Amino acid sequence: MPDEYDRVQLVPGEWLRSEIRAMYQDSMEFDSEELDLLSLDLEDVRVVRSARQLAVRVSGDRVATGRLLVEGEDVRVLGEEGQQRFTRHELLTITRAAQPAPWSSTWSVRSSSTSRWSGTGSRARSRTPTAACRRRTTFG
């Protein structure tokens, strides 16, 4: 499997080094340095080897996430849960897999809910409860 770029082999045998964008309705979209954005009919593609994690939806509303390998009619998704196999006619969509956000956030909330009365008679007044909120966000 490729390490940096996705690889696509066309039916005549040519290989394209590209980035798979999506596949829907039997049309696969690639972004290639040499050819820019390219859309191909899936029937014109012999082999697909993804370098990145992709979300692959197949018939039966099943979704597999991992690196994709399509060879002929065989579709394999190599993910954390192991290898999952499908046939090409089960393939419905391919999209980029969701990546974890490169940032984190921490929230803390502090409040005081006790009321105090001061003064006497008609001059009594209330102290309202106070609340504080602090947010810390880091980017990686």
Secondary structure, DSSP 4 states (H G I P E B T S, - for coil): --SSSEEEEETTS-EEEEEEEEEETTEEEEEETTTEEEEEEGGGEEEEE-SS-EEEEETTTEEEEEEEEEETTEEEEEETTEEEEEEGGGEEEEEEPPPPPSEEEEEEEEE----EEESSGGG-EEEPP-EEEEEEEEE-
